[in-house]
Amino acid sequence: MVSNGDSEQLQQALAGLPLGGMRYFERLGSTMDEAAAWLEQGAPDLALVVAEQQSAGRGRLGRSWFTAPKASLAFSLILRQQASAPPTLWTGLGALAVCEAFEKLYSLQPQIKWPNDVLLNQRKVCGILTEAHWQGEQLLGIVLGIGINLAPSAVPPRQATLFPATCLQEHLPPSAQGLVEVNRFHLLAVILERLLAWRSNLHSKTFIQSWEARLAYRQQTIQIFKALDEQESLLAEGDVEGLNAEGNLIIRLTNGDTQTIAFGEIRLRPLSSNGGL
C-alpha cells in the first residue's frame, strides 16, 4: 500500500463523493484486474481502485500500458447500477468526465477520439477501458478504467505507439520553475464528480450532444480498420457526422449514405494522419 501522507491526501480530496469503497496502492499490476477481482468478491457500486504505478496496466485491444510513479493517474471504478447500458456509453461517460475536468480545472479544449481516447492538440493524453463482468448469465457490473499521462515521463516513445501521445503538463502554462505539477488527487475528484453528474443521464439526448460537441475529426475524413487484422483491412471511409443514441459513430460515405460504426475491435485513423488507434 502507500504512505499515510498520500492516503490522507487522497481521502481528503474524495471526501465529498459517495464512493462505495476505495483501495489505493503504491504499485500494482493493474487497477482493472484488482477491480475485477473485487467485483467478483462482492464490491459495492462506486468502489474505486487507484494506483500510483502500474506494472501490467492494459488498454483496449489488449495493449499494455505502463505508468511511471506519480507521473500518471490510473484508476478503475466499479459500476453496478445501470450496468446493462451499452459499453460504448460507459466509455463515453469516462471520456466526457475527463474532458469536463480538463476544461474546468485548466481551461483546455480536449477532444474525444472515438471510442476511447482523449486528445489534447491531436495527441493522446488519456485512454479509457470498459469491461463487463459476468457470473454465468448474471451481469455483475462494469469496470471503467481511466489512465491519464500527467508528466513527460509518462509519455511513451513515438516508435512504441500507434498514435502520437502527450501529457497534461505540456499543455499548462509553465511557472517560473518550469512545468507545473498537476494535483492528481484534485483532478481525480473532479473527474469522478463529473462522471457521477452524468451517470443518471446516460441515455439522454443531452449526454450524447455533450459527447458529440467534443468529438474529434468532426466533418473530417477518417478510415476504420479491423484492429486485429495484421493486414489492417479497411472497413469504411467517410466523414465523421456524429453519434447515435447508443454512442456508436456515424460517418457519411463518399456516395452520400451514412454508416453506423459499432463499438468493437476496430481502429480509427484520420485520413491525413500516419497513425491510428
FIGU-676520 format. One line per 3 residues: number of its first residue (from 1); for each residue x, y, z of N, C-alpha, C. Coordinates in nm, 3 decimals. Layout:
BEGIN
NUM	X/Y/Z/X/Y/Z/X/Y/Z ~ ...
This chain:
BEGIN
1	0.085/-0.119/0.000/0.000/0.000/0.000/0.089/0.124/0.000 ~ 0.032/0.241/0.027/0.107/0.365/0.010/0.130/0.434/0.143 ~ 0.206/0.543/0.137/0.236/0.617/0.258/0.109/0.678/0.316
4	0.112/0.699/0.448/-0.004/0.758/0.515/-0.034/0.897/0.460 ~ 0.072/0.973/0.426/0.052/1.107/0.373/-0.026/1.107/0.243 ~ 0.012/1.022/0.149/-0.060/1.012/0.022/-0.203/0.966/0.044
7	-0.220/0.866/0.129/-0.353/0.813/0.156/-0.444/0.919/0.216 ~ -0.391/0.997/0.308/-0.471/1.102/0.371/-0.509/1.210/0.271 ~ -0.415/1.247/0.183/-0.445/1.348/0.082/-0.554/1.301/-0.012
10	-0.547/1.175/-0.052/-0.648/1.121/-0.142/-0.784/1.116/-0.073 ~ -0.787/1.070/0.050/-0.914/1.063/0.123/-0.975/1.201/0.140 ~ -0.893/1.300/0.165/-0.943/1.437/0.179/-1.000/1.488/0.047
13	-0.931/1.458/-0.063/-0.977/1.505/-0.195/-1.110/1.443/-0.234 ~ -1.133/1.319/-0.192/-1.253/1.246/-0.233/-1.361/1.244/-0.125 ~ -1.340/1.319/-0.020/-1.429/1.311/0.098/-1.575/1.341/0.065
16	-1.600/1.429/-0.030/-1.737/1.467/-0.059/-1.809/1.379/-0.159 ~ -1.745/1.272/-0.203/-1.804/1.185/-0.306/-1.862/1.058/-0.244 ~ -1.975/1.009/-0.296/-2.042/0.891/-0.239/-1.982/0.759/-0.287
19	-1.854/0.740/-0.266/-1.788/0.618/-0.312/-1.831/0.499/-0.226 ~ -1.831/0.381/-0.289/-1.866/0.260/-0.216/-1.750/0.199/-0.140 ~ -1.631/0.247/-0.165/-1.510/0.195/-0.102/-1.391/0.236/-0.186
22	-1.271/0.221/-0.131/-1.151/0.260/-0.206/-1.034/0.172/-0.166 ~ -0.956/0.133/-0.266/-0.829/0.065/-0.245/-0.722/0.145/-0.318 ~ -0.614/0.175/-0.249/-0.511/0.265/-0.301/-0.375/0.199/-0.285
25	-0.301/0.190/-0.397/-0.175/0.116/-0.399/-0.062/0.203/-0.449 ~ 0.056/0.182/-0.393/0.176/0.246/-0.445/0.219/0.180/-0.575 ~ 0.212/0.049/-0.581/0.247/-0.027/-0.701/0.149/-0.142/-0.716
28	0.104/-0.162/-0.838/0.003/-0.264/-0.864/0.021/-0.314/-1.006 ~ -0.015/-0.439/-1.029/-0.010/-0.489/-1.165/-0.106/-0.412/-1.254 ~ -0.234/-0.413/-1.218/-0.336/-0.348/-1.300/-0.454/-0.310/-1.212
31	-0.498/-0.185/-1.221/-0.618/-0.146/-1.147/-0.741/-0.218/-1.201 ~ -0.742/-0.249/-1.331/-0.855/-0.322/-1.389/-0.866/-0.462/-1.329 ~ -0.754/-0.531/-1.318/-0.756/-0.666/-1.261/-0.796/-0.664/-1.114
34	-0.744/-0.567/-1.040/-0.778/-0.555/-0.898/-0.927/-0.526/-0.881 ~ -0.980/-0.436/-0.963/-1.121/-0.403/-0.954/-1.209/-0.521/-0.995 ~ -1.167/-0.595/-1.097/-1.244/-0.711/-1.141/-1.252/-0.816/-1.031
37	-1.139/-0.841/-0.965/-1.137/-0.939/-0.856/-1.225/-0.892/-0.740 ~ -1.219/-0.764/-0.711/-1.300/-0.707/-0.604/-1.449/-0.718/-0.638 ~ -1.483/-0.692/-0.764/-1.621/-0.703/-0.809/-1.673/-0.845/-0.789
40	-1.592/-0.943/-0.825/-1.633/-1.083/-0.810/-1.648/-1.122/-0.663 ~ -1.580/-1.049/-0.575/-1.592/-1.074/-0.431/-1.708/-0.998/-0.368 ~ -1.782/-0.923/-0.450/-1.898/-0.851/-0.398/-1.878/-0.704/-0.371
43	-1.784/-0.642/-0.438/-1.759/-0.498/-0.418/-1.887/-0.418/-0.441 ~ -1.907/-0.311/-0.365/-2.027/-0.228/-0.384/-2.016/-0.139/-0.506 ~ -2.128/-0.082/-0.544/-2.131/0.018/-0.650/-2.041/0.135/-0.613
46	-1.970/0.187/-0.712/-1.879/0.302/-0.696/-1.759/0.271/-0.608 ~ -1.716/0.146/-0.605/-1.589/0.112/-0.541/-1.476/0.152/-0.635 ~ -1.369/0.206/-0.578/-1.262/0.269/-0.657/-1.127/0.205/-0.626
49	-1.048/0.181/-0.732/-0.911/0.132/-0.718/-0.818/0.235/-0.782 ~ -0.719/0.281/-0.707/-0.623/0.381/-0.755/-0.483/0.327/-0.735 ~ -0.395/0.347/-0.833/-0.255/0.303/-0.821/-0.163/0.415/-0.864
52	-0.056/0.435/-0.788/0.047/0.532/-0.825/0.131/0.480/-0.941 ~ 0.149/0.349/-0.947/0.230/0.289/-1.052/0.170/0.155/-1.091 ~ 0.161/0.129/-1.222/0.114/0.001/-1.273/0.227/-0.068/-1.349
55	0.245/-0.196/-1.322/0.347/-0.272/-1.394/0.287/-0.355/-1.506 ~ 0.156/-0.376/-1.502/0.090/-0.458/-1.605/-0.043/-0.397/-1.644 ~ -0.045/-0.263/-1.654/-0.166/-0.197/-1.697/-0.198/-0.234/-1.841
58	-0.325/-0.221/-1.877/-0.364/-0.258/-2.013/-0.471/-0.163/-2.064 ~ -0.472/-0.152/-2.195/-0.570/-0.068/-2.259/-0.659/-0.152/-2.349 ~ -0.729/-0.084/-2.438/-0.818/-0.153/-2.531/-0.738/-0.242/-2.625
61	-0.800/-0.354/-2.667/-0.741/-0.448/-2.761/-0.619/-0.519/-2.701 ~ -0.611/-0.524/-2.567/-0.504/-0.597/-2.501/-0.370/-0.529/-2.500 ~ -0.366/-0.402/-2.537/-0.237/-0.332/-2.539/-0.191/-0.303/-2.397
64	-0.059/-0.310/-2.375/-0.004/-0.284/-2.243/0.005/-0.134/-2.219 ~ -0.002/-0.097/-2.091/0.005/0.044/-2.054/0.077/0.054/-1.921 ~ 0.201/0.105/-1.923/0.283/0.117/-1.803/0.272/0.258/-1.749
67	0.263/0.270/-1.617/0.256/0.402/-1.556/0.375/0.425/-1.466 ~ 0.444/0.535/-1.487/0.557/0.572/-1.402/0.505/0.629/-1.270 ~ 0.580/0.616/-1.162/0.534/0.663/-1.030/0.498/0.812/-1.031
70	0.375/0.841/-0.995/0.324/0.978/-0.979/0.330/1.061/-1.107 ~ 0.358/0.998/-1.220/0.359/1.069/-1.348/0.230/1.047/-1.425 ~ 0.146/0.958/-1.374/0.019/0.926/-1.438/-0.090/0.919/-1.333
73	-0.212/0.924/-1.379/-0.327/0.898/-1.293/-0.395/0.774/-1.348 ~ -0.397/0.667/-1.269/-0.455/0.541/-1.314/-0.557/0.494/-1.211 ~ -0.679/0.473/-1.254/-0.782/0.426/-1.161/-0.890/0.348/-1.235
76	-0.960/0.265/-1.159/-1.072/0.188/-1.213/-1.189/0.201/-1.116 ~ -1.306/0.221/-1.172/-1.427/0.241/-1.093/-1.526/0.129/-1.123 ~ -1.581/0.070/-1.017/-1.679/-0.037/-1.030/-1.819/0.024/-1.035
79	-1.895/-0.014/-1.136/-2.030/0.038/-1.158/-2.127/-0.079/-1.161 ~ -2.216/-0.083/-1.064/-2.312/-0.194/-1.057/-2.453/-0.149/-1.095 ~ -2.489/-0.026/-1.068/-2.620/0.024/-1.106/-2.617/0.065/-1.253
82	-2.726/0.035/-1.325/-2.737/0.065/-1.469/-2.630/-0.007/-1.550 ~ -2.575/-0.115/-1.498/-2.463/-0.182/-1.564/-2.498/-0.238/-1.700 ~ -2.627/-0.258/-1.727/-2.667/-0.316/-1.855/-2.666/-0.216/-1.970
85	-2.635/-0.091/-1.943/-2.624/0.008/-2.051/-2.514/-0.034/-2.148 ~ -2.525/0.001/-2.277/-2.422/-0.038/-2.375/-2.283/0.007/-2.332 ~ -2.180/-0.079/-2.349/-2.044/-0.043/-2.308/-1.995/0.088/-2.369
88	-2.040/0.117/-2.491/-1.998/0.241/-2.556/-2.036/0.363/-2.473 ~ -2.152/0.358/-2.410/-2.197/0.472/-2.330/-2.110/0.490/-2.207 ~ -2.068/0.380/-2.145/-1.980/0.391/-2.029/-1.845/0.451/-2.069
91	-1.795/0.408/-2.184/-1.668/0.463/-2.233/-1.683/0.613/-2.260 ~ -1.793/0.650/-2.324/-1.819/0.791/-2.349/-1.835/0.870/-2.221 ~ -1.895/0.809/-2.120/-1.910/0.875/-1.990/-1.774/0.909/-1.930
94	-1.683/0.812/-1.934/-1.549/0.837/-1.882/-1.477/0.945/-1.960 ~ -1.487/0.940/-2.092/-1.419/1.040/-2.176/-1.475/1.180/-2.153 ~ -1.607/1.190/-2.144/-1.670/1.320/-2.122/-1.632/1.377/-1.985
97	-1.627/1.292/-1.884/-1.589/1.338/-1.750/-1.447/1.391/-1.747 ~ -1.356/1.323/-1.817/-1.217/1.370/-1.825/-1.211/1.504/-1.897 ~ -1.282/1.516/-2.009/-1.283/1.642/-2.084/-1.334/1.757/-1.998
100	-1.444/1.735/-1.929/-1.501/1.843/-1.849/-1.411/1.881/-1.733 ~ -1.338/1.784/-1.678/-1.242/1.815/-1.571/-1.128/1.900/-1.626 ~ -1.076/1.865/-1.743/-0.971/1.945/-1.807/-1.019/2.088/-1.835
103	-1.143/2.099/-1.880/-1.199/2.231/-1.911/-1.215/2.315/-1.784 ~ -1.268/2.252/-1.680/-1.295/2.323/-1.556/-1.167/2.365/-1.483 ~ -1.070/2.274/-1.475/-0.950/2.299/-1.395/-0.843/2.377/-1.470
106	-0.832/2.353/-1.603/-0.716/2.406/-1.676/-0.754/2.489/-1.798 ~ -0.883/2.507/-1.823/-0.931/2.586/-1.938/-0.876/2.533/-2.070 ~ -0.864/2.401/-2.081/-0.817/2.337/-2.203/-0.934/2.302/-2.293
109	-0.904/2.262/-2.416/-1.007/2.223/-2.512/-0.980/2.080/-2.561 ~ -1.005/1.982/-2.477/-0.981/1.843/-2.515/-1.084/1.794/-2.615 ~ -1.048/1.690/-2.687/-1.140/1.625/-2.780/-1.142/1.475/-2.753
112	-1.250/1.412/-2.794/-1.265/1.268/-2.775/-1.245/1.198/-2.908 ~ -1.145/1.117/-2.916/-1.121/1.034/-3.035/-1.198/0.904/-3.014 ~ -1.309/0.892/-3.084/-1.397/0.778/-3.066/-1.321/0.648/-3.091
115	-1.337/0.544/-3.009/-1.435/0.543/-2.900/-1.379/0.573/-2.761 ~ -1.245/0.575/-2.743/-1.197/0.565/-2.604/-1.075/0.649/-2.569 ~ -1.041/0.749/-2.649/-0.923/0.830/-2.618/-0.961/0.977/-2.601
118	-0.887/1.046/-2.515/-0.900/1.191/-2.502/-0.773/1.254/-2.558 ~ -0.790/1.355/-2.643/-0.677/1.420/-2.710/-0.660/1.564/-2.661 ~ -0.535/1.607/-2.662/-0.501/1.748/-2.646/-0.412/1.785/-2.765
121	-0.458/1.881/-2.844/-0.384/1.921/-2.965/-0.351/1.801/-3.054 ~ -0.451/1.715/-3.074/-0.440/1.600/-3.164/-0.344/1.492/-3.114 ~ -0.312/1.493/-2.987/-0.227/1.389/-2.930/-0.297/1.325/-2.810
124	-0.274/1.198/-2.793/-0.345/1.122/-2.689/-0.288/1.150/-2.551 ~ -0.376/1.193/-2.461/-0.337/1.218/-2.323/-0.403/1.121/-2.226 ~ -0.509/1.055/-2.273/-0.588/0.969/-2.184/-0.650/0.855/-2.263
127	-0.650/0.737/-2.203/-0.716/0.621/-2.260/-0.817/0.564/-2.162 ~ -0.923/0.506/-2.215/-1.032/0.454/-2.132/-1.063/0.311/-2.174 ~ -1.085/0.227/-2.074/-1.116/0.086/-2.098/-1.240/0.049/-2.018
130	-1.336/-0.012/-2.085/-1.460/-0.056/-2.021/-1.474/-0.207/-2.035 ~ -1.497/-0.275/-1.924/-1.514/-0.420/-1.926/-1.637/-0.460/-1.846 ~ -1.720/-0.546/-1.906/-1.834/-0.604/-1.836/-1.792/-0.737/-1.775
133	-1.838/-0.764/-1.654/-1.802/-0.888/-1.586/-1.929/-0.965/-1.550 ~ -1.923/-1.095/-1.581/-2.040/-1.181/-1.566/-2.011/-1.296/-1.470 ~ -2.117/-1.344/-1.409/-2.112/-1.468/-1.332/-2.221/-1.557/-1.390
136	-2.178/-1.647/-1.480/-2.276/-1.721/-1.557/-2.351/-1.626/-1.648 ~ -2.483/-1.624/-1.637/-2.564/-1.533/-1.719/-2.598/-1.404/-1.645 ~ -2.546/-1.389/-1.524/-2.574/-1.269/-1.445/-2.464/-1.166/-1.461
139	-2.504/-1.045/-1.498/-2.409/-0.934/-1.511/-2.376/-0.881/-1.372 ~ -2.250/-0.894/-1.332/-2.208/-0.844/-1.201/-2.192/-0.692/-1.202 ~ -2.137/-0.640/-1.310/-2.116/-0.496/-1.316/-2.014/-0.459/-1.422
142	-1.984/-0.332/-1.427/-1.888/-0.274/-1.522/-1.766/-0.225/-1.446 ~ -1.649/-0.247/-1.503/-1.528/-0.184/-1.452/-1.483/-0.082/-1.556 ~ -1.478/0.043/-1.515/-1.439/0.154/-1.602/-1.300/0.200/-1.561
145	-1.203/0.180/-1.649/-1.065/0.217/-1.620/-1.024/0.341/-1.697 ~ -0.954/0.431/-1.630/-0.907/0.555/-1.692/-0.760/0.576/-1.659 ~ -0.681/0.603/-1.762/-0.539/0.632/-1.743/-0.503/0.763/-1.811
148	-0.439/0.853/-1.737/-0.405/0.986/-1.789/-0.256/1.010/-1.772 ~ -0.191/1.053/-1.880/-0.050/1.093/-1.872/-0.043/1.233/-1.811 ~ 0.021/1.244/-1.696/0.031/1.374/-1.629/0.162/1.445/-1.659
151	0.273/1.371/-1.654/0.407/1.430/-1.667/0.480/1.369/-1.786 ~ 0.585/1.435/-1.837/0.657/1.385/-1.954/0.707/1.242/-1.940 ~ 0.744/1.200/-1.820/0.796/1.063/-1.803/0.690/0.957/-1.828
154	0.564/0.997/-1.835/0.456/0.902/-1.864/0.434/0.881/-2.012 ~ 0.492/0.966/-2.096/0.468/0.960/-2.240/0.560/0.856/-2.303 ~ 0.504/0.754/-2.370/0.588/0.652/-2.433/0.661/0.707/-2.555
157	0.772/0.644/-2.595/0.842/0.687/-2.716/0.751/0.677/-2.838 ~ 0.770/0.765/-2.934/0.683/0.767/-3.053/0.682/0.633/-3.124 ~ 0.797/0.566/-3.130/0.803/0.439/-3.202/0.726/0.328/-3.131
160	0.691/0.351/-3.005/0.620/0.249/-2.927/0.469/0.269/-2.932 ~ 0.422/0.369/-3.003/0.279/0.399/-3.007/0.227/0.401/-3.149 ~ 0.097/0.379/-3.163/0.032/0.387/-3.293/-0.028/0.525/-3.318
163	-0.028/0.607/-3.215/-0.084/0.742/-3.227/-0.002/0.834/-3.138 ~ 0.029/0.957/-3.182/0.113/1.047/-3.102/0.055/1.069/-2.962 ~ 0.142/1.067/-2.862/0.098/1.083/-2.723/0.151/1.214/-2.665
166	0.090/1.257/-2.556/0.131/1.377/-2.486/0.100/1.359/-2.339 ~ 0.129/1.463/-2.260/0.094/1.462/-2.118/0.027/1.594/-2.082 ~ -0.047/1.593/-1.975/-0.121/1.711/-1.934/-0.030/1.830/-1.906
169	0.083/1.805/-1.841/0.173/1.915/-1.805/0.218/1.998/-1.926 ~ 0.235/1.933/-2.039/0.283/2.003/-2.158/0.184/2.107/-2.210 ~ 0.062/2.104/-2.161/-0.042/2.195/-2.211/-0.084/2.298/-2.106
172	-0.009/2.304/-1.996/-0.037/2.401/-1.891/0.066/2.513/-1.895 ~ 0.029/2.635/-1.858/0.127/2.745/-1.855/0.239/2.713/-1.757 ~ 0.365/2.728/-1.797/0.475/2.697/-1.705/0.488/2.802/-1.596
175	0.535/2.757/-1.481/0.565/2.850/-1.372/0.709/2.898/-1.388 ~ 0.754/2.981/-1.297/0.892/3.031/-1.302/0.991/2.917/-1.287 ~ 0.947/2.807/-1.224/1.036/2.693/-1.202/1.024/2.587/-1.313
178	0.940/2.613/-1.411/0.923/2.515/-1.517/0.782/2.459/-1.517 ~ 0.769/2.331/-1.552/0.638/2.269/-1.562/0.567/2.267/-1.427 ~ 0.438/2.296/-1.431/0.357/2.294/-1.310/0.319/2.150/-1.277
181	0.337/2.110/-1.152/0.298/1.976/-1.112/0.146/1.969/-1.098 ~ 0.087/1.869/-1.159/-0.058/1.853/-1.155/-0.099/1.792/-1.021 ~ -0.200/1.849/-0.959/-0.256/1.790/-0.837/-0.344/1.674/-0.878
184	-0.288/1.555/-0.881/-0.357/1.438/-0.937/-0.480/1.400/-0.857 ~ -0.478/1.420/-0.726/-0.593/1.382/-0.644/-0.710/1.478/-0.667 ~ -0.680/1.605/-0.683/-0.786/1.702/-0.713/-0.845/1.674/-0.851
187	-0.759/1.642/-0.947/-0.806/1.606/-1.081/-0.897/1.484/-1.074 ~ -0.856/1.383/-1.000/-0.937/1.262/-0.985/-1.073/1.296/-0.926 ~ -1.075/1.381/-0.825/-1.201/1.417/-0.760/-1.297/1.484/-0.858
190	-1.245/1.574/-0.942/-1.331/1.644/-1.037/-1.380/1.550/-1.146 ~ -1.294/1.459/-1.192/-1.338/1.360/-1.291/-1.452/1.276/-1.235 ~ -1.437/1.228/-1.113/-1.542/1.147/-1.051/-1.669/1.229/-1.030
193	-1.653/1.353/-0.992/-1.769/1.441/-0.974/-1.847/1.456/-1.104 ~ -1.777/1.478/-1.216/-1.844/1.493/-1.344/-1.903/1.360/-1.391 ~ -1.834/1.252/-1.365/-1.885/1.120/-1.402/-2.016/1.091/-1.330
196	-2.021/1.120/-1.201/-2.142/1.095/-1.124/-2.255/1.188/-1.167 ~ -2.220/1.309/-1.208/-2.323/1.404/-1.252/-2.393/1.356/-1.379 ~ -2.318/1.289/-1.467/-2.374/1.242/-1.594/-2.432/1.102/-1.585
199	-2.395/1.027/-1.485/-2.427/0.884/-1.483/-2.576/0.854/-1.501 ~ -2.660/0.928/-1.434/-2.805/0.901/-1.443/-2.865/0.950/-1.574 ~ -2.784/1.015/-1.658/-2.834/1.069/-1.785/-2.768/1.003/-1.906
202	-2.721/0.880/-1.887/-2.651/0.811/-1.996/-2.734/0.801/-2.123 ~ -2.864/0.785/-2.108/-2.949/0.764/-2.226/-3.014/0.894/-2.274 ~ -2.969/1.006/-2.220/-3.033/1.133/-2.257/-2.971/1.192/-2.384
205	-3.050/1.272/-2.452/-3.002/1.342/-2.570/-2.893/1.441/-2.533 ~ -2.905/1.501/-2.415/-2.806/1.599/-2.370/-2.669/1.536/-2.353 ~ -2.666/1.414/-2.300/-2.539/1.343/-2.284/-2.472/1.320/-2.419
208	-2.547/1.268/-2.514/-2.491/1.242/-2.647/-2.446/1.373/-2.712 ~ -2.523/1.479/-2.698/-2.485/1.607/-2.757/-2.357/1.662/-2.694 ~ -2.341/1.645/-2.564/-2.220/1.692/-2.496/-2.099/1.612/-2.542
211	-2.116/1.485/-2.563/-2.010/1.398/-2.615/-1.976/1.440/-2.757 ~ -2.080/1.457/-2.839/-2.059/1.496/-2.979/-1.985/1.629/-2.991 ~ -2.015/1.722/-2.902/-1.954/1.855/-2.908/-1.803/1.850/-2.892
214	-1.753/1.741/-2.834/-1.609/1.726/-2.811/-1.548/1.619/-2.901 ~ -1.624/1.572/-2.997/-1.579/1.464/-3.084/-1.471/1.513/-3.179 ~ -1.359/1.443/-3.182/-1.250/1.478/-3.273/-1.287/1.441/-3.417
217	-1.232/1.517/-3.512/-1.244/1.491/-3.656/-1.385/1.512/-3.710 ~ -1.467/1.594/-3.645/-1.600/1.624/-3.699/-1.585/1.685/-3.838 ~ -1.661/1.631/-3.931/-1.660/1.675/-4.071/-1.525/1.655/-4.138
220	-1.443/1.568/-4.082/-1.316/1.530/-4.144/-1.324/1.383/-4.186 ~ -1.244/1.348/-4.284/-1.246/1.212/-4.335/-1.159/1.121/-4.249 ~ -1.216/1.007/-4.212/-1.144/0.907/-4.134/-1.155/0.772/-4.202
223	-1.071/0.681/-4.159/-1.078/0.542/-4.204/-1.096/0.452/-4.082 ~ -1.174/0.347/-4.098/-1.197/0.249/-3.992/-1.139/0.116/-4.037 ~ -1.053/0.059/-3.953/-0.989/-0.068/-3.984/-1.025/-0.173/-3.880
226	-1.018/-0.299/-3.921/-1.024/-0.409/-3.824/-0.896/-0.406/-3.742 ~ -0.909/-0.391/-3.613/-0.791/-0.370/-3.528/-0.704/-0.494/-3.516 ~ -0.760/-0.612/-3.531/-0.683/-0.734/-3.511/-0.628/-0.792/-3.640
229	-0.659/-0.731/-3.750/-0.608/-0.779/-3.878/-0.464/-0.734/-3.897 ~ -0.373/-0.828/-3.920/-0.234/-0.790/-3.944/-0.222/-0.704/-4.069 ~ -0.310/-0.729/-4.165/-0.305/-0.653/-4.290/-0.392/-0.527/-4.284
232	-0.457/-0.504/-4.167/-0.541/-0.386/-4.150/-0.642/-0.369/-4.263 ~ -0.737/-0.459/-4.273/-0.836/-0.446/-4.378/-0.929/-0.329/-4.349 ~ -0.952/-0.249/-4.449/-1.034/-0.129/-4.438/-1.181/-0.166/-4.432
235	-1.250/-0.118/-4.329/-1.393/-0.145/-4.315/-1.478/-0.033/-4.374 ~ -1.433/0.091/-4.354/-1.513/0.204/-4.400/-1.427/0.329/-4.407 ~ -1.471/0.422/-4.492/-1.406/0.553/-4.502/-1.514/0.657/-4.523
238	-1.506/0.765/-4.448/-1.605/0.870/-4.463/-1.582/0.984/-4.365 ~ -1.669/1.083/-4.370/-1.658/1.199/-4.282/-1.736/1.175/-4.153 ~ -1.678/1.216/-4.041/-1.743/1.198/-3.911/-1.865/1.290/-3.901
241	-1.983/1.230/-3.881/-2.107/1.306/-3.868/-2.145/1.327/-3.722 ~ -2.134/1.222/-3.641/-2.176/1.233/-3.502/-2.196/1.097/-3.441 ~ -2.289/1.088/-3.344/-2.313/0.965/-3.269/-2.462/0.934/-3.267
244	-2.496/0.805/-3.256/-2.636/0.770/-3.236/-2.665/0.757/-3.087 ~ -2.785/0.716/-3.052/-2.826/0.713/-2.912/-2.748/0.613/-2.829 ~ -2.686/0.513/-2.893/-2.606/0.414/-2.822/-2.459/0.452/-2.816
247	-2.425/0.568/-2.871/-2.286/0.611/-2.870/-2.202/0.555/-2.983 ~ -2.266/0.491/-3.081/-2.193/0.442/-3.197/-2.166/0.557/-3.294 ~ -2.059/0.544/-3.371/-2.014/0.651/-3.459/-2.090/0.649/-3.591
250	-2.131/0.766/-3.637/-2.198/0.779/-3.767/-2.104/0.852/-3.861 ~ -2.076/0.791/-3.976/-1.993/0.856/-4.077/-2.071/0.867/-4.208 ~ -2.037/0.968/-4.286/-2.100/0.987/-4.417/-2.004/0.942/-4.525
253	-2.050/0.847/-4.605/-1.967/0.789/-4.710/-1.959/0.883/-4.830 ~ -1.867/0.852/-4.919/-1.847/0.938/-5.036/-1.969/0.942/-5.127 ~ -2.055/0.838/-5.122/-2.175/0.837/-5.206/-2.292/0.910/-5.140
256	-2.268/0.966/-5.021/-2.373/1.042/-4.953/-2.450/0.964/-4.849 ~ -2.438/0.831/-4.850/-2.505/0.749/-4.750/-2.433/0.761/-4.615 ~ -2.504/0.725/-4.509/-2.441/0.720/-4.377/-2.422/0.575/-4.335
259	-2.320/0.553/-4.254/-2.292/0.420/-4.200/-2.265/0.433/-4.051 ~ -2.321/0.340/-3.974/-2.301/0.339/-3.829/-2.191/0.240/-3.795 ~ -2.092/0.286/-3.720/-1.980/0.202/-3.678/-2.000/0.163/-3.533
262	-2.016/0.035/-3.508/-2.039/-0.013/-3.372/-1.908/-0.025/-3.295 ~ -1.917/-0.005/-3.166/-1.802/-0.021/-3.077/-1.751/-0.164/-3.087 ~ -1.620/-0.181/-3.097/-1.564/-0.315/-3.107/-1.415/-0.309/-3.133
265	-1.363/-0.417/-3.187/-1.218/-0.428/-3.209/-1.181/-0.363/-3.342 ~ -1.185/-0.231/-3.341/-1.158/-0.154/-3.462/-1.057/-0.045/-3.430 ~ -1.003/0.012/-3.533/-0.907/0.123/-3.519/-0.953/0.237/-3.608
268	-0.956/0.357/-3.552/-0.994/0.477/-3.626/-0.869/0.555/-3.660 ~ -0.862/0.599/-3.784/-0.744/0.674/-3.829/-0.789/0.793/-3.912 ~ -0.751/0.915/-3.874/-0.779/1.030/-3.961/-0.701/1.015/-4.091
271	-0.763/1.046/-4.202/-0.702/1.021/-4.332/-0.572/1.098/-4.349 ~ -0.561/1.215/-4.285/-0.441/1.296/-4.300/-0.329/1.255/-4.207 ~ -0.352/1.151/-4.122/-0.253/1.110/-4.022/-0.184/0.982/-4.066
274	-0.062/0.961/-4.015/0.012/0.838/-4.041/-0.009/0.735/-3.932 ~ -0.088/0.769/-3.832/-0.109/0.676/-3.722/-0.256/0.664/-3.691 ~ -0.291/0.562/-3.614/-0.428/0.543/-3.573/-0.434/0.452/-3.453
277	-0.542/0.460/-3.381/-0.557/0.377/-3.261/-0.703/0.347/-3.237
